């Protein structure tokens, strides 16, 4: 759940809050294009990718500020592979004058480290070793 909320907040920041050019729909498309580029660079298989990104995937488009952002319509596996993509996008957007941007990036960095730790083979010993 923490990963879903973190990803949704990042999507919300880049699309709903001012900063990137265009209206909210254009910013959402720009973010999705950046995510697709990161998927390509990281070699993420199609089955592990989100298939689309719409405002309704992370907020209520008619009441954007009335509830806390959370990813919907995405499986846990999709979120797992979305985290490193959003991490790279956040790294590119860090502004030393805005501490929030650094903390946003670090949140995703530590989520990615948690995923890597959980996937470490040492945590998955064969039955005969137990």
Phi and psi in radians as a Rosetta constraint file:
Dihedral C 1 N 2 CA 2 C 2 CIRCULARHARMONIC -1.024 0.35
Dihedral N 2 CA 2 C 2 N 3 CIRCULARHARMONIC -0.709 0.35
Dihedral C 2 N 3 CA 3 C 3 CIRCULARHARMONIC -1.151 0.35
Dihedral N 3 CA 3 C 3 N 4 CIRCULARHARMONIC -0.729 0.35
Dihedral C 3 N 4 CA 4 C 4 CIRCULARHARMONIC -1.077 0.35
Dihedral N 4 CA 4 C 4 N 5 CIRCULARHARMONIC -0.786 0.35
Dihedral C 4 N 5 CA 5 C 5 CIRCULARHARMONIC -1.145 0.35
Dihedral N 5 CA 5 C 5 N 6 CIRCULARHARMONIC -0.741 0.35
Dihedral C 5 N 6 CA 6 C 6 CIRCULARHARMONIC -1.102 0.35
Dihedral N 6 CA 6 C 6 N 7 CIRCULARHARMONIC -0.792 0.35
Dihedral C 6 N 7 CA 7 C 7 CIRCULARHARMONIC -1.096 0.35
Dihedral N 7 CA 7 C 7 N 8 CIRCULARHARMONIC -0.739 0.35
Dihedral C 7 N 8 CA 8 C 8 CIRCULARHARMONIC -1.100 0.35
Dihedral N 8 CA 8 C 8 N 9 CIRCULARHARMONIC -0.713 0.35
Dihedral C 8 N 9 CA 9 C 9 CIRCULARHARMONIC -1.102 0.35
Dihedral N 9 CA 9 C 9 N 10 CIRCULARHARMONIC -0.698 0.35
Dihedral C 9 N 10 CA 10 C 10 CIRCULARHARMONIC -1.119 0.35
Dihedral N 10 CA 10 C 10 N 11 CIRCULARHARMONIC -0.814 0.35
Dihedral C 10 N 11 CA 11 C 11 CIRCULARHARMONIC -1.039 0.35
Dihedral N 11 CA 11 C 11 N 12 CIRCULARHARMONIC -0.742 0.35
Dihedral C 11 N 12 CA 12 C 12 CIRCULARHARMONIC -1.068 0.35
Dihedral N 12 CA 12 C 12 N 13 CIRCULARHARMONIC -0.807 0.35
Dihedral C 12 N 13 CA 13 C 13 CIRCULARHARMONIC -1.004 0.35
Dihedral N 13 CA 13 C 13 N 14 CIRCULARHARMONIC -0.812 0.35
Dihedral C 13 N 14 CA 14 C 14 CIRCULARHARMONIC -1.371 0.35
Dihedral N 14 CA 14 C 14 N 15 CIRCULARHARMONIC -0.377 0.35
Dihedral C 14 N 15 CA 15 C 15 CIRCULARHARMONIC -1.883 0.35
Dihedral N 15 CA 15 C 15 N 16 CIRCULARHARMONIC -0.687 0.35
Dihedral C 15 N 16 CA 16 C 16 CIRCULARHARMONIC -1.562 0.35
Dihedral N 16 CA 16 C 16 N 17 CIRCULARHARMONIC -0.755 0.35
Dihedral C 16 N 17 CA 17 C 17 CIRCULARHARMONIC -1.349 0.35
Dihedral N 17 CA 17 C 17 N 18 CIRCULARHARMONIC 2.590 0.35
Dihedral C 17 N 18 CA 18 C 18 CIRCULARHARMONIC -1.129 0.35
Dihedral N 18 CA 18 C 18 N 19 CIRCULARHARMONIC 2.707 0.35
Dihedral C 18 N 19 CA 19 C 19 CIRCULARHARMONIC 2.653 0.35
Dihedral N 19 CA 19 C 19 N 20 CIRCULARHARMONIC -0.997 0.35
Dihedral C 19 N 20 CA 20 C 20 CIRCULARHARMONIC -1.491 0.35
Dihedral N 20 CA 20 C 20 N 21 CIRCULARHARMONIC 2.718 0.35
Dihedral C 20 N 21 CA 21 C 21 CIRCULARHARMONIC -1.233 0.35
Dihedral N 21 CA 21 C 21 N 22 CIRCULARHARMONIC 2.733 0.35
Dihedral C 21 N 22 CA 22 C 22 CIRCULARHARMONIC 1.559 0.35
Dihedral N 22 CA 22 C 22 N 23 CIRCULARHARMONIC -3.141 0.35
Dihedral C 22 N 23 CA 23 C 23 CIRCULARHARMONIC -1.448 0.35
Dihedral N 23 CA 23 C 23 N 24 CIRCULARHARMONIC -3.122 0.35
Dihedral C 23 N 24 CA 24 C 24 CIRCULARHARMONIC -1.079 0.35
Dihedral N 24 CA 24 C 24 N 25 CIRCULARHARMONIC -0.691 0.35
Dihedral C 24 N 25 CA 25 C 25 CIRCULARHARMONIC -1.137 0.35
Dihedral N 25 CA 25 C 25 N 26 CIRCULARHARMONIC -0.713 0.35
Dihedral C 25 N 26 CA 26 C 26 CIRCULARHARMONIC -1.149 0.35
Dihedral N 26 CA 26 C 26 N 27 CIRCULARHARMONIC -0.683 0.35
Dihedral C 26 N 27 CA 27 C 27 CIRCULARHARMONIC -1.186 0.35
Dihedral N 27 CA 27 C 27 N 28 CIRCULARHARMONIC -0.621 0.35
Dihedral C 27 N 28 CA 28 C 28 CIRCULARHARMONIC -1.130 0.35
Dihedral N 28 CA 28 C 28 N 29 CIRCULARHARMONIC -0.740 0.35
Dihedral C 28 N 29 CA 29 C 29 CIRCULARHARMONIC -1.129 0.35
Dihedral N 29 CA 29 C 29 N 30 CIRCULARHARMONIC -0.732 0.35
Dihedral C 29 N 30 CA 30 C 30 CIRCULARHARMONIC -1.062 0.35
Dihedral N 30 CA 30 C 30 N 31 CIRCULARHARMONIC -0.769 0.35
Dihedral C 30 N 31 CA 31 C 31 CIRCULARHARMONIC -1.089 0.35
Dihedral N 31 CA 31 C 31 N 32 CIRCULARHARMONIC -0.782 0.35
Dihedral C 31 N 32 CA 32 C 32 CIRCULARHARMONIC -1.097 0.35
Dihedral N 32 CA 32 C 32 N 33 CIRCULARHARMONIC -0.684 0.35
Dihedral C 32 N 33 CA 33 C 33 CIRCULARHARMONIC -1.075 0.35
Dihedral N 33 CA 33 C 33 N 34 CIRCULARHARMONIC -0.705 0.35
Dihedral C 33 N 34 CA 34 C 34 CIRCULARHARMONIC -1.156 0.35
Dihedral N 34 CA 34 C 34 N 35 CIRCULARHARMONIC -0.686 0.35
Dihedral C 34 N 35 CA 35 C 35 CIRCULARHARMONIC -1.091 0.35
Dihedral N 35 CA 35 C 35 N 36 CIRCULARHARMONIC -0.804 0.35
Dihedral C 35 N 36 CA 36 C 36 CIRCULARHARMONIC -1.045 0.35
Dihedral N 36 CA 36 C 36 N 37 CIRCULARHARMONIC -0.685 0.35
Dihedral C 36 N 37 CA 37 C 37 CIRCULARHARMONIC -1.104 0.35
Dihedral N 37 CA 37 C 37 N 38 CIRCULARHARMONIC -0.736 0.35
Dihedral C 37 N 38 CA 38 C 38 CIRCULARHARMONIC -1.150 0.35
Dihedral N 38 CA 38 C 38 N 39 CIRCULARHARMONIC -0.726 0.35
Dihedral C 38 N 39 CA 39 C 39 CIRCULARHARMONIC -0.959 0.35
Dihedral N 39 CA 39 C 39 N 40 CIRCULARHARMONIC -0.807 0.35
Dihedral C 39 N 40 CA 40 C 40 CIRCULARHARMONIC -1.081 0.35
Dihedral N 40 CA 40 C 40 N 41 CIRCULARHARMONIC -0.834 0.35
Dihedral C 40 N 41 CA 41 C 41 CIRCULARHARMONIC -1.105 0.35
Dihedral N 41 CA 41 C 41 N 42 CIRCULARHARMONIC -0.595 0.35
Dihedral C 41 N 42 CA 42 C 42 CIRCULARHARMONIC -1.617 0.35
Dihedral N 42 CA 42 C 42 N 43 CIRCULARHARMONIC -0.046 0.35
Dihedral C 42 N 43 CA 43 C 43 CIRCULARHARMONIC 1.180 0.35
Dihedral N 43 CA 43 C 43 N 44 CIRCULARHARMONIC 0.613 0.35
Dihedral C 43 N 44 CA 44 C 44 CIRCULARHARMONIC -1.318 0.35
Dihedral N 44 CA 44 C 44 N 45 CIRCULARHARMONIC 2.217 0.35
Dihedral C 44 N 45 CA 45 C 45 CIRCULARHARMONIC -1.111 0.35
Dihedral N 45 CA 45 C 45 N 46 CIRCULARHARMONIC 2.609 0.35
Dihedral C 45 N 46 CA 46 C 46 CIRCULARHARMONIC -0.982 0.35
Dihedral N 46 CA 46 C 46 N 47 CIRCULARHARMONIC -0.618 0.35
Dihedral C 46 N 47 CA 47 C 47 CIRCULARHARMONIC -1.208 0.35
Dihedral N 47 CA 47 C 47 N 48 CIRCULARHARMONIC -0.255 0.35
Dihedral C 47 N 48 CA 48 C 48 CIRCULARHARMONIC -1.791 0.35
Dihedral N 48 CA 48 C 48 N 49 CIRCULARHARMONIC 0.110 0.35
Dihedral C 48 N 49 CA 49 C 49 CIRCULARHARMONIC -1.783 0.35
Dihedral N 49 CA 49 C 49 N 50 CIRCULARHARMONIC 2.644 0.35
Dihedral C 49 N 50 CA 50 C 50 CIRCULARHARMONIC -1.268 0.35
Dihedral N 50 CA 50 C 50 N 51 CIRCULARHARMONIC 2.455 0.35
Dihedral C 50 N 51 CA 51 C 51 CIRCULARHARMONIC -1.455 0.35
Dihedral N 51 CA 51 C 51 N 52 CIRCULARHARMONIC -0.319 0.35
Dihedral C 51 N 52 CA 52 C 52 CIRCULARHARMONIC -2.811 0.35
Dihedral N 52 CA 52 C 52 N 53 CIRCULARHARMONIC 2.914 0.35
Dihedral C 52 N 53 CA 53 C 53 CIRCULARHARMONIC -2.457 0.35
Dihedral N 53 CA 53 C 53 N 54 CIRCULARHARMONIC 1.992 0.35
Dihedral C 53 N 54 CA 54 C 54 CIRCULARHARMONIC -2.176 0.35
Dihedral N 54 CA 54 C 54 N 55 CIRCULARHARMONIC 2.782 0.35
Dihedral C 54 N 55 CA 55 C 55 CIRCULARHARMONIC -0.939 0.35
Dihedral N 55 CA 55 C 55 N 56 CIRCULARHARMONIC -0.641 0.35
Dihedral C 55 N 56 CA 56 C 56 CIRCULARHARMONIC -1.184 0.35
Dihedral N 56 CA 56 C 56 N 57 CIRCULARHARMONIC -0.208 0.35
Dihedral C 56 N 57 CA 57 C 57 CIRCULARHARMONIC -1.305 0.35
Dihedral N 57 CA 57 C 57 N 58 CIRCULARHARMONIC -0.327 0.35
Dihedral C 57 N 58 CA 58 C 58 CIRCULARHARMONIC -2.399 0.35
Dihedral N 58 CA 58 C 58 N 59 CIRCULARHARMONIC -0.046 0.35
Dihedral C 58 N 59 CA 59 C 59 CIRCULARHARMONIC -2.791 0.35
Dihedral N 59 CA 59 C 59 N 60 CIRCULARHARMONIC 2.963 0.35
Dihedral C 59 N 60 CA 60 C 60 CIRCULARHARMONIC -1.503 0.35
Dihedral N 60 CA 60 C 60 N 61 CIRCULARHARMONIC 1.918 0.35
Dihedral C 60 N 61 CA 61 C 61 CIRCULARHARMONIC -1.013 0.35
Dihedral N 61 CA 61 C 61 N 62 CIRCULARHARMONIC -0.422 0.35
Dihedral C 61 N 62 CA 62 C 62 CIRCULARHARMONIC -1.586 0.35
Dihedral N 62 CA 62 C 62 N 63 CIRCULARHARMONIC -0.244 0.35
Dihedral C 62 N 63 CA 63 C 63 CIRCULARHARMONIC -2.560 0.35
Dihedral N 63 CA 63 C 63 N 64 CIRCULARHARMONIC 1.131 0.35
Dihedral C 63 N 64 CA 64 C 64 CIRCULARHARMONIC -1.021 0.35
Dihedral N 64 CA 64 C 64 N 65 CIRCULARHARMONIC -0.615 0.35
Dihedral C 64 N 65 CA 65 C 65 CIRCULARHARMONIC -1.772 0.35
Dihedral N 65 CA 65 C 65 N 66 CIRCULARHARMONIC 0.179 0.35
Dihedral C 65 N 66 CA 66 C 66 CIRCULARHARMONIC -1.595 0.35
Dihedral N 66 CA 66 C 66 N 67 CIRCULARHARMONIC -0.233 0.35
Dihedral C 66 N 67 CA 67 C 67 CIRCULARHARMONIC -2.497 0.35
Dihedral N 67 CA 67 C 67 N 68 CIRCULARHARMONIC 2.789 0.35
Dihedral C 67 N 68 CA 68 C 68 CIRCULARHARMONIC -1.245 0.35
Dihedral N 68 CA 68 C 68 N 69 CIRCULARHARMONIC 2.330 0.35
Dihedral C 68 N 69 CA 69 C 69 CIRCULARHARMONIC -1.081 0.35
Dihedral N 69 CA 69 C 69 N 70 CIRCULARHARMONIC 2.421 0.35
Dihedral C 69 N 70 CA 70 C 70 CIRCULARHARMONIC -2.670 0.35
Dihedral N 70 CA 70 C 70 N 71 CIRCULARHARMONIC 2.435 0.35
Dihedral C 70 N 71 CA 71 C 71 CIRCULARHARMONIC -1.190 0.35
Dihedral N 71 CA 71 C 71 N 72 CIRCULARHARMONIC 2.355 0.35
Dihedral C 71 N 72 CA 72 C 72 CIRCULARHARMONIC -2.283 0.35
Dihedral N 72 CA 72 C 72 N 73 CIRCULARHARMONIC 2.665 0.35
Dihedral C 72 N 73 CA 73 C 73 CIRCULARHARMONIC 1.358 0.35
Dihedral N 73 CA 73 C 73 N 74 CIRCULARHARMONIC 0.244 0.35
Dihedral C 73 N 74 CA 74 C 74 CIRCULARHARMONIC -2.182 0.35
Dihedral N 74 CA 74 C 74 N 75 CIRCULARHARMONIC 2.369 0.35
Dihedral C 74 N 75 CA 75 C 75 CIRCULARHARMONIC -1.411 0.35
Dihedral N 75 CA 75 C 75 N 76 CIRCULARHARMONIC 2.801 0.35
Dihedral C 75 N 76 CA 76 C 76 CIRCULARHARMONIC -0.975 0.35
Dihedral N 76 CA 76 C 76 N 77 CIRCULARHARMONIC -0.687 0.35
Dihedral C 76 N 77 CA 77 C 77 CIRCULARHARMONIC -1.097 0.35
Dihedral N 77 CA 77 C 77 N 78 CIRCULARHARMONIC -0.645 0.35
Dihedral C 77 N 78 CA 78 C 78 CIRCULARHARMONIC -1.157 0.35
Dihedral N 78 CA 78 C 78 N 79 CIRCULARHARMONIC -0.720 0.35
Dihedral C 78 N 79 CA 79 C 79 CIRCULARHARMONIC -1.109 0.35
Dihedral N 79 CA 79 C 79 N 80 CIRCULARHARMONIC -0.714 0.35
Dihedral C 79 N 80 CA 80 C 80 CIRCULARHARMONIC -0.976 0.35
Dihedral N 80 CA 80 C 80 N 81 CIRCULARHARMONIC -0.716 0.35
Dihedral C 80 N 81 CA 81 C 81 CIRCULARHARMONIC -1.560 0.35
Dihedral N 81 CA 81 C 81 N 82 CIRCULARHARMONIC -0.192 0.35
Dihedral C 81 N 82 CA 82 C 82 CIRCULARHARMONIC -1.383 0.35
Dihedral N 82 CA 82 C 82 N 83 CIRCULARHARMONIC -0.591 0.35
Dihedral C 82 N 83 CA 83 C 83 CIRCULARHARMONIC -0.944 0.35
Dihedral N 83 CA 83 C 83 N 84 CIRCULARHARMONIC -0.912 0.35
Dihedral C 83 N 84 CA 84 C 84 CIRCULARHARMONIC -1.156 0.35
Dihedral N 84 CA 84 C 84 N 85 CIRCULARHARMONIC -0.513 0.35
Dihedral C 84 N 85 CA 85 C 85 CIRCULARHARMONIC -1.172 0.35
Dihedral N 85 CA 85 C 85 N 86 CIRCULARHARMONIC -0.841 0.35
Dihedral C 85 N 86 CA 86 C 86 CIRCULARHARMONIC -1.143 0.35
Dihedral N 86 CA 86 C 86 N 87 CIRCULARHARMONIC -0.569 0.35
Dihedral C 86 N 87 CA 87 C 87 CIRCULARHARMONIC -1.016 0.35
Dihedral N 87 CA 87 C 87 N 88 CIRCULARHARMONIC -0.831 0.35
Dihedral C 87 N 88 CA 88 C 88 CIRCULARHARMONIC -1.149 0.35
Dihedral N 88 CA 88 C 88 N 89 CIRCULARHARMONIC -0.666 0.35
Dihedral C 88 N 89 CA 89 C 89 CIRCULARHARMONIC -1.130 0.35
Dihedral N 89 CA 89 C 89 N 90 CIRCULARHARMONIC -0.727 0.35
Dihedral C 89 N 90 CA 90 C 90 CIRCULARHARMONIC -1.145 0.35
Dihedral N 90 CA 90 C 90 N 91 CIRCULARHARMONIC -0.669 0.35
Dihedral C 90 N 91 CA 91 C 91 CIRCULARHARMONIC -1.009 0.35
Dihedral N 91 CA 91 C 91 N 92 CIRCULARHARMONIC -0.705 0.35
Dihedral C 91 N 92 CA 92 C 92 CIRCULARHARMONIC -1.211 0.35
Dihedral N 92 CA 92 C 92 N 93 CIRCULARHARMONIC -0.350 0.35
Dihedral C 92 N 93 CA 93 C 93 CIRCULARHARMONIC -1.819 0.35
Dihedral N 93 CA 93 C 93 N 94 CIRCULARHARMONIC 0.073 0.35
Dihedral C 93 N 94 CA 94 C 94 CIRCULARHARMONIC -1.122 0.35
Dihedral N 94 CA 94 C 94 N 95 CIRCULARHARMONIC 2.284 0.35
Dihedral C 94 N 95 CA 95 C 95 CIRCULARHARMONIC -2.089 0.35
Dihedral N 95 CA 95 C 95 N 96 CIRCULARHARMONIC 1.989 0.35
Dihedral C 95 N 96 CA 96 C 96 CIRCULARHARMONIC -0.983 0.35
Dihedral N 96 CA 96 C 96 N 97 CIRCULARHARMONIC -0.430 0.35
Dihedral C 96 N 97 CA 97 C 97 CIRCULARHARMONIC -1.417 0.35
Dihedral N 97 CA 97 C 97 N 98 CIRCULARHARMONIC -0.246 0.35
Dihedral C 97 N 98 CA 98 C 98 CIRCULARHARMONIC -2.088 0.35
Dihedral N 98 CA 98 C 98 N 99 CIRCULARHARMONIC 1.712 0.35
Dihedral C 98 N 99 CA 99 C 99 CIRCULARHARMONIC -0.988 0.35
Dihedral N 99 CA 99 C 99 N 100 CIRCULARHARMONIC -0.571 0.35
Dihedral C 99 N 100 CA 100 C 100 CIRCULARHARMONIC -0.970 0.35
Dihedral N 100 CA 100 C 100 N 101 CIRCULARHARMONIC -0.706 0.35
Dihedral C 100 N 101 CA 101 C 101 CIRCULARHARMONIC -1.132 0.35
Dihedral N 101 CA 101 C 101 N 102 CIRCULARHARMONIC -0.590 0.35
Dihedral C 101 N 102 CA 102 C 102 CIRCULARHARMONIC -1.210 0.35
Dihedral N 102 CA 102 C 102 N 103 CIRCULARHARMONIC -0.774 0.35
Dihedral C 102 N 103 CA 103 C 103 CIRCULARHARMONIC -1.151 0.35
Dihedral N 103 CA 103 C 103 N 104 CIRCULARHARMONIC -0.648 0.35
Dihedral C 103 N 104 CA 104 C 104 CIRCULARHARMONIC -1.071 0.35
Dihedral N 104 CA 104 C 104 N 105 CIRCULARHARMONIC -0.783 0.35
Dihedral C 104 N 105 CA 105 C 105 CIRCULARHARMONIC -1.140 0.35
Dihedral N 105 CA 105 C 105 N 106 CIRCULARHARMONIC -0.741 0.35
Dihedral C 105 N 106 CA 106 C 106 CIRCULARHARMONIC -1.140 0.35
Dihedral N 106 CA 106 C 106 N 107 CIRCULARHARMONIC -0.631 0.35
Dihedral C 106 N 107 CA 107 C 107 CIRCULARHARMONIC -0.999 0.35
Dihedral N 107 CA 107 C 107 N 108 CIRCULARHARMONIC -0.844 0.35
Dihedral C 107 N 108 CA 108 C 108 CIRCULARHARMONIC -1.192 0.35
Dihedral N 108 CA 108 C 108 N 109 CIRCULARHARMONIC -0.620 0.35
Dihedral C 108 N 109 CA 109 C 109 CIRCULARHARMONIC -1.038 0.35
Dihedral N 109 CA 109 C 109 N 110 CIRCULARHARMONIC -0.806 0.35
Dihedral C 109 N 110 CA 110 C 110 CIRCULARHARMONIC -1.289 0.35
Dihedral N 110 CA 110 C 110 N 111 CIRCULARHARMONIC -0.516 0.35
Dihedral C 110 N 111 CA 111 C 111 CIRCULARHARMONIC -1.138 0.35
Dihedral N 111 CA 111 C 111 N 112 CIRCULARHARMONIC -0.737 0.35
Dihedral C 111 N 112 CA 112 C 112 CIRCULARHARMONIC -1.113 0.35
Dihedral N 112 CA 112 C 112 N 113 CIRCULARHARMONIC -0.715 0.35
Dihedral C 112 N 113 CA 113 C 113 CIRCULARHARMONIC -1.095 0.35
Dihedral N 113 CA 113 C 113 N 114 CIRCULARHARMONIC -0.651 0.35
Dihedral C 113 N 114 CA 114 C 114 CIRCULARHARMONIC -1.114 0.35
Dihedral N 114 CA 114 C 114 N 115 CIRCULARHARMONIC -0.771 0.35
Dihedral C 114 N 115 CA 115 C 115 CIRCULARHARMONIC -1.032 0.35
Dihedral N 115 CA 115 C 115 N 116 CIRCULARHARMONIC -0.796 0.35
Dihedral C 115 N 116 CA 116 C 116 CIRCULARHARMONIC -1.085 0.35
Dihedral N 116 CA 116 C 116 N 117 CIRCULARHARMONIC -0.685 0.35
Dihedral C 116 N 117 CA 117 C 117 CIRCULARHARMONIC -1.131 0.35
Dihedral N 117 CA 117 C 117 N 118 CIRCULARHARMONIC -0.769 0.35
Dihedral C 117 N 118 CA 118 C 118 CIRCULARHARMONIC -1.158 0.35
Dihedral N 118 CA 118 C 118 N 119 CIRCULARHARMONIC -0.471 0.35
Dihedral C 118 N 119 CA 119 C 119 CIRCULARHARMONIC -1.571 0.35
Dihedral N 119 CA 119 C 119 N 120 CIRCULARHARMONIC -0.070 0.35
Dihedral C 119 N 120 CA 120 C 120 CIRCULARHARMONIC -1.082 0.35
Dihedral N 120 CA 120 C 120 N 121 CIRCULARHARMONIC 2.283 0.35
Dihedral C 120 N 121 CA 121 C 121 CIRCULARHARMONIC -0.991 0.35
Dihedral N 121 CA 121 C 121 N 122 CIRCULARHARMONIC -0.467 0.35
Dihedral C 121 N 122 CA 122 C 122 CIRCULARHARMONIC -1.088 0.35
Dihedral N 122 CA 122 C 122 N 123 CIRCULARHARMONIC -0.440 0.35
Dihedral C 122 N 123 CA 123 C 123 CIRCULARHARMONIC -1.434 0.35
Dihedral N 123 CA 123 C 123 N 124 CIRCULARHARMONIC -0.110 0.35
Dihedral C 123 N 124 CA 124 C 124 CIRCULARHARMONIC -2.204 0.35
Dihedral N 124 CA 124 C 124 N 125 CIRCULARHARMONIC 1.153 0.35
Dihedral C 124 N 125 CA 125 C 125 CIRCULARHARMONIC -1.252 0.35
Dihedral N 125 CA 125 C 125 N 126 CIRCULARHARMONIC 2.576 0.35
Dihedral C 125 N 126 CA 126 C 126 CIRCULARHARMONIC -1.125 0.35
Dihedral N 126 CA 126 C 126 N 127 CIRCULARHARMONIC 2.710 0.35
Dihedral C 126 N 127 CA 127 C 127 CIRCULARHARMONIC -0.986 0.35
Dihedral N 127 CA 127 C 127 N 128 CIRCULARHARMONIC -0.670 0.35
Dihedral C 127 N 128 CA 128 C 128 CIRCULARHARMONIC -1.158 0.35
Dihedral N 128 CA 128 C 128 N 129 CIRCULARHARMONIC -0.336 0.35
Dihedral C 128 N 129 CA 129 C 129 CIRCULARHARMONIC -1.452 0.35
Dihedral N 129 CA 129 C 129 N 130 CIRCULARHARMONIC -0.244 0.35
